[in-house]
Amino acid sequence: LKQPTVVGDSRSFSKSDDDTERLQILPEATTSQNAVHTRWLSCSDGIMDAAGWDKKSTTYADASDPLTAKFTAEAVEHASLPAGARCLDVACGSGAMTFAAARRGHHVVATDFSSGMVQALERKLAAEPEDVRARVETAVADGQTLAGYADDSFDAVLSAFGIFLFPDRAAGWAAALRVLRPGGTLVALSWDASFPPMAAFAALSLAAGKPPPAAIGNATQAVDTFASEVEASGFVTVGVRSIDREVVYEHASTFIAFMLDNPIVQASEVMTVAKARRVALASLCGCAIDDDATEARLLDAPLRFSGRALVCVARKAP
């Protein structure tokens, strides 16, 4: 696959080596369980580290796409975009929103600040029908500026669970507004505050004696705050509605591994991988886990939870 086009500064969110310490999770087979540690990073250090997302892109694509794709198709349908709309997907990840739009006949420029994520999208794109492949192009781009993209150049800007994680959300909304044509459409997704994985992320922080990091609050919204934030950014006819879906993973271990290998997981404290896994699993299953046998059984069992996302559809003034 070709290397993705680079538009603007693809590393503008990264922290310097002096500001960020990142320790990898060590394979448990190489050392005792109690000696296996990872350091979760604070929001500002970890969530906007492009290199970190590059390393996690394969895990993300395998575990997160089945989750986010449950919401992106309905979001695009709800937006009622004009036929064959030219769309910009901001913070595209491995492509759930891009594919939802392209499969409906829209043309999509898929962008992310992580080249690894863009490459993960391209690998998935290779398996799509020829007509879908022809409607998608990719680029590495800073969603806070969208440098290299002209004003008034897209019919729609899409973002599935992306802009809310930006350290400067106002800049993200402003960039989206700038590149939209007059009358163009913003389609943005956020998790509802009740979304169970966010509670599990918060539980990891609390287990380490730290308050939940800002990224968790940033990634979730309430209907009124979502609408008011987008409207304050200059969009008009702002509407927010909820989408509810039942989420099922064949084995809970798949989703737990994704959580523990994801830059959004932050506790800013050292804990064992074994403890982190048990804390996350207990939160998602809603039960206490007091022994290894119970943990093993739950990890192998299906994981089911109800997920609610909020979709905001707004316009740029004509």
C-alpha positions in Angstrom: 0.0 0.0 0.0 1.1 3.5 -0.7 2.3 5.8 2.1 -0.4 8.3 3.0 -0.1 11.8 1.8 1.2 14.2 4.5 -0.8 17.4 4.8 0.4 20.0 7.4 2.2 18.9 10.5 1.4 15.3 11.3 3.2 15.4 14.7 1.9 18.7 16.0 0.1 17.1 19.0 3.1 15.1 20.3 4.8 16.0 23.5 8.6 16.3 23.7 10.7 13.6 25.2 11.1 15.8 28.3 7.4 16.0 28.8 6.4 12.4 28.2 7.4 9.1 29.7 6.0 6.0 28.0 6.6 2.5 29.2 5.4 -0.4 27.2 3.4 -3.3 28.7 5.8 -6.2 29.0 4.8 -9.7 28.0 3.7 -11.5 31.1 5.6 -14.7 30.0 8.9 -12.9 30.5 8.6 -12.0 34.1 6.5 -12.5 37.2 2.9 -11.1 37.1 3.6 -8.7 40.0 6.6 -7.2 38.2 4.7 -6.4 35.0 4.0 -2.7 35.0 2.8 -0.1 32.6 2.5 3.7 33.1 -0.7 5.3 32.0 -0.2 8.8 30.8 -2.1 12.0 31.6 -4.4 13.3 28.9 -2.0 16.0 27.6 0.9 13.6 27.4 -0.8 10.5 25.9 -3.9 11.1 24.0 -2.3 13.4 21.5 0.9 11.4 21.0 0.8 10.5 17.3 3.6 8.0 17.7 1.6 6.2 20.4 -1.4 5.9 18.2 0.9 4.6 15.4 2.0 1.8 17.6 -1.6 0.9 18.6 -3.2 1.2 15.2 -3.5 -2.5 14.5 -5.1 -3.3 17.9 -7.4 -0.3 17.5 -8.5 -1.3 14.1 -9.3 -4.9 15.2 -11.1 -4.0 18.4 -12.5 -0.5 18.0 -13.9 -0.6 14.5 -16.6 -3.2 15.3 -17.7 -0.8 18.1 -17.6 2.5 16.3 -19.1 1.1 13.1 -22.3 0.4 15.0 -22.9 4.1 15.2 -21.3 5.7 12.1 -23.6 4.3 9.5 -26.7 5.7 11.2 -24.9 9.0 11.8 -24.2 9.4 8.1 -27.7 8.4 7.1 -29.2 10.8 9.7 -27.2 13.7 8.2 -29.0 13.5 4.8 -26.0 14.6 2.8 -26.4 15.5 -0.9 -25.8 12.6 -3.3 -22.1 12.2 -4.0 -21.0 14.7 -1.3 -17.3 15.6 -1.0 -16.5 14.8 2.6 -13.5 15.3 4.9 -13.2 12.8 7.7 -11.3 14.4 10.6 -9.5 12.0 13.0 -10.6 9.1 10.8 -8.9 6.4 12.9 -9.1 3.2 10.9 -12.0 4.3 8.9 -15.4 3.5 10.5 -16.9 6.9 9.4 -15.1 7.0 6.1 -16.5 3.6 5.1 -20.0 4.5 6.3 -19.9 7.5 3.9 -18.1 5.9 1.0 -20.5 2.9 0.9 -23.3 5.4 0.5 -21.8 6.9 -2.6 -20.0 9.9 -1.0 -16.4 10.9 -1.8 -14.2 11.0 1.3 -10.8 12.4 2.1 -9.8 10.5 5.2 -7.3 12.3 7.5 -5.7 11.5 10.8 -2.6 12.9 12.6 -1.4 9.3 13.1 0.1 7.8 9.9 -0.4 4.3 11.5 -4.1 4.9 11.7 -4.2 6.0 8.1 -2.3 3.0 7.0 -4.7 0.8 9.0 -7.6 2.4 7.1 -5.8 1.7 3.8 -5.4 -1.9 4.6 -9.1 -2.2 5.3 -9.9 -0.2 2.2 -8.1 -2.7 0.0 -10.8 -5.3 0.9 -13.6 -3.0 -0.2 -15.4 -3.2 -3.6 -13.7 -1.2 -6.4 -16.3 1.5 -6.4 -15.8 2.2 -2.7 -12.0 2.3 -3.1 -12.4 4.8 -5.9 -14.3 7.2 -3.6 -11.7 7.3 -0.8 -8.3 9.1 -0.6 -6.1 9.4 2.5 -3.8 11.9 4.1 -2.0 12.5 7.3 -3.2 15.9 8.6 -3.5 17.9 11.8 -7.3 18.2 12.5 -6.8 21.3 14.6 -5.6 23.3 11.6 -6.4 21.3 8.4 -3.5 23.1 6.8 -3.4 22.5 3.1 -7.2 22.3 2.6 -8.8 25.4 1.1 -11.6 27.4 2.6 -15.1 26.4 1.5 -13.9 23.2 -0.2 -16.1 20.3 1.3 -19.8 19.5 1.3 -19.4 17.8 4.7 -16.9 17.4 7.5 -17.2 14.1 9.4 -15.7 13.2 12.8 -16.4 10.0 14.7 -15.3 10.4 18.4 -12.3 12.5 17.2 -12.6 16.2 17.6 -13.6 15.9 21.3 -10.2 14.4 22.1 -8.3 17.4 20.6 -6.4 19.4 23.2 -7.8 22.5 21.5 -11.3 21.6 20.5 -12.2 25.1 19.6 -9.5 25.0 16.9 -10.9 21.7 15.6 -14.4 23.1 15.2 -13.0 26.3 13.6 -11.0 24.3 11.1 -14.0 22.2 10.2 -16.1 25.3 9.8 -13.4 27.0 7.6 -13.2 24.1 5.1 -16.9 23.6 4.7 -18.7 25.2 1.8 -21.5 27.7 2.8 -24.5 25.5 3.7 -22.2 22.5 4.2 -22.8 19.9 6.9 -20.9 18.9 10.1 -21.5 15.3 11.3 -19.8 14.7 14.6 -20.1 11.8 17.1 -19.3 11.7 20.8 -19.9 9.1 23.4 -22.7 9.8 25.9 -21.5 10.2 29.5 -23.1 6.8 30.3 -20.9 4.9 27.9 -19.6 1.9 29.9 -15.9 1.8 28.6 -15.4 5.4 29.7 -16.4 4.3 33.2 -13.9 1.5 33.0 -11.2 3.9 31.9 -12.1 6.1 34.9 -12.0 3.1 37.2 -8.4 2.4 36.1 -7.4 5.9 37.2 -9.2 5.7 40.5 -7.6 2.3 41.2 -4.3 4.0 40.8 -5.3 6.8 43.3 -5.7 9.4 40.6 -8.8 11.3 39.4 -10.1 10.4 36.0 -8.1 12.2 33.3 -9.6 15.0 31.2 -9.6 12.9 28.1 -12.4 10.8 29.5 -14.6 13.8 30.2 -13.7 15.3 26.8 -14.7 12.1 25.0 -18.2 12.1 26.5 -20.9 14.8 26.3 -24.5 15.5 27.2 -26.9 16.6 24.5 -27.2 20.2 25.7 -23.4 20.8 26.1 -22.7 19.1 22.8 -25.1 21.4 20.9 -24.1 24.6 22.7 -20.4 24.0 22.1 -20.9 23.4 18.4 -23.2 26.4 18.1 -20.7 28.6 19.9 -18.1 27.6 17.3 -20.2 29.3 14.6 -22.4 26.5 13.2 -26.1 27.0 12.7 -29.2 24.7 12.8 -27.4 22.5 15.3 -29.2 19.3 16.3 -28.1 16.4 18.6 -29.7 13.0 18.9 -28.8 9.8 20.6 -28.0 6.4 19.0 -28.3 3.3 21.1 -26.7 0.0 20.2 -26.1 -3.3 21.9 -22.4 -4.0 21.7 -21.2 -7.7 21.8 -17.6 -9.0 21.8 -17.3 -12.8 21.4 -14.7 -12.8 24.2 -14.3 -10.1 26.8 -10.5 -10.5 26.6 -10.5 -8.9 23.1 -11.9 -5.6 24.4 -9.9 -5.7 27.6 -6.7 -6.1 25.6 -7.8 -3.1 23.5 -8.3 -1.0 26.6 -4.9 -1.8 28.1 -3.2 -1.2 24.8 -4.8 2.2 24.0 -3.4 5.7 24.5 -6.7 6.8 26.1 -6.0 4.6 29.1 -4.5 6.9 31.7 -4.0 6.5 35.3 -0.7 8.4 35.6 0.5 5.8 38.1 2.3 2.4 37.9 0.1 -0.6 38.5 0.5 -4.3 37.4 -1.1 -5.3 34.1 -2.9 -8.1 36.1 -4.5 -5.5 38.4 -5.4 -3.2 35.5 -7.0 -6.1 33.6 -9.1 -7.1 36.6 -10.2 -3.5 37.4 -11.3 -2.9 33.8 -13.1 -6.3 33.5 -14.9 -5.8 36.8 -16.1 -2.3 35.7 -17.4 -3.6 32.4 -19.1 -6.7 33.8 -20.5 -4.8 36.8 -19.4 -7.4 39.4 -16.6 -8.0 41.9 -13.8 -10.4 40.8 -12.1 -12.0 43.8 -10.3 -14.9 42.3 -8.4 -16.0 39.2 -10.9 -18.6 38.2 -13.7 -16.0 38.0 -11.5 -13.7 36.1 -10.6 -16.4 33.5 -14.2 -17.3 33.1 -15.3 -13.7 32.5 -12.4 -13.0 30.1 -13.4 -16.0 27.9 -17.1 -15.2 28.0 -18.9 -12.8 25.7 -18.9 -9.2 26.7 -22.2 -7.3 26.2 -23.0 -3.7 27.1 -25.4 -1.1 25.9 -23.7 1.8 24.2 -25.1 5.3 23.6 -23.5 7.8 21.2 -24.6 11.3 20.4 -24.6 12.5 16.8 -24.5 16.2 16.1 -25.5 17.5 12.7 -25.0 21.2 12.1 -24.6 23.5 9.1 -22.3 26.3 8.0 -24.4 29.4 7.3 -25.2 29.8 3.6 
